[in-house]
Amino acid sequence: MSEHTEDRATDAELTALVVVSHHRSDALTAAVADRAATRLEAAGYRIDLLNLHAEGFDPRNNVADEPDYGNRDKRYSEEVHAQVDRVHAADVIVPVFPVWWFGLPALLKGWFDRVWNYGLTYGRSKSPMAGKRMLWLGLAGLTQDDPNSDLVITLLEGPLKRGVSEFCDVPDTHVAALFDSEGQDLQGQARERHYRELFTRTEEAVDKLLADRRVAACR
């Protein structure tokens, strides 16, 4: 994998890291991740697909990966450094995940806890994350008109966009909530149409991320 460089001339040289967090390969989460990856690939991106469950990532923290705020150059576990190398090599990072209890799945939360560590993604005067962009794609089982749907938006816009992305110097961050991932009370063609709409929303979110980059590049 080539090292990340900020001054790449064309999208053909760019890499998108798509991070999937679900234990089932046939889940809608995996299908949405595949749709996002296909859209990015069509735009000229090289795809690095990180399926946390399939690759056996261990989300449990340990002493080796505890941050030492007095030493930003601390060497963490080999697993963490192998993972963060993929983060550093990416120009676009797209976590795709189900929203469980209005939060991240434990597997994905553990990935951020261990890999996005002090000195690796934050805590330096020259940010190793500068110039990157992110798109958070969260799948929620409840419908958009559910009285608690605002908690999904709050998760995406608050702890994830502001608390993770912007904290790690990635201000160019988008979010998209895909509601009713279980297709409640839908059958037949109505159900199929609903899932087509979710895939369309996925593609639109990717397109918006790419379009905003082009606008910024022209300024």
PyMOL commands that set and color helices and strands:
alter all, ss='L'
color gray80, all
select helices_A, chain A and resi 11-13+28-42+63-65+78-89+106-115+149-166+188-218
alter helices_A, ss='H'
color red, helices_A
select strands_A, chain A and resi 15-20+46-51+92-98+133-139+173-178
alter strands_A, ss='S'
color yellow, strands_A
deselect
rebuild
show_as cartoon
